Amino acid sequence: MTFRAVRTLQEADFIAAEDTRHTRKLLAHFAITGKTVFSYHEHNERTSAQMIIDRVLAGESGAIVSDAGMPGISDPGQEVIEQAIAQDIPIEIVPGPSAVITALCGSGLGMRYFSFYGFLPRDGKDRRIFLEAIVRQESTLVFYEAPHRVGKVLADMYRVFGDREVVIARELTKIHEMFHRGHLRDHEQLIAQEHLRGEMVIVVAGISKDVQQEEEEVLPPIVDHVKLLVEQGLPKKEAMREVAKRHQLSRRDVYQAWLDQEDEN
């Protein structure tokens, strides 16, 4: 906690907390008393946001607190910020620890450009479709994930991205902070190093220039391959799926190559 954050809690008339139990412990630690504390979480975000706005319009000042992150970054906060901006209510951001930035800086992967995607879809098919949509991103990719899904997520990343550098960060800014480094091909060994607990951050290298060049060289004949399968009676969608599988490319890239050639013609 920074001095500024403590002062903000001291001066606020009310505090909207993701978990009131944790926040009350925090207030007790800093001997902050006499504050109205109420829940503000993903299940009541819309109604609580309106209540926060109403109280501020009535002349009170408030603070929003998340458990172990930054409000609005995969945590409640965006709804009330949007409403405040819409009604010209001043907002003040009090910076604190952010798992995204901490993991990125500690990963050793490229930091000049990065893309943060929060939590991936829980359904495996939806997750793979999402990953296929970003497979050609050059920027470093950052995700949040729960420990019980991390194995399946890494397996899907290897299936879609191929082999890339990956870092799994956990317990960030805490006593047992750890960075597990390796490659997606070793995803089973990465999660077997020790029992992974708590939400974690997955940092994956973006597509390399060499891979981009290889894909650009292989894409033209891929369209011919699709046409051949279509001529043999396979529906175009099925043909694209089969070609993507054989060439270890995403269906999105095969489809884009098809569209590009149609535009040229």
Buried (B, 14 or more C-beta within 10 A) or exposed (E): EEEEBBEBBBEBBBBBBBBBEBBBEBBEEEEBEEBEBBBBBEEEBEEBBEBBBEBBEEEEEBBBBBBBBBBBBBBBBEBBBEBBEEEEBEEEEBEBBBBBBBBBEBBEBBEEEBEBBEEBEEEBEEBBBBBBEBBBBEBBBBBBBEBEBBBBBBBBBBEBBBEBBBBBBBBBEEEEEBBBBBBBEBBEEBBEEEEBEEBBBBBBBBBEEEBEEEBEEBBEEBBEBBBEBBEEEBEEEEBBBBBBEEBEBBBBBBBEBBEEBEEEE
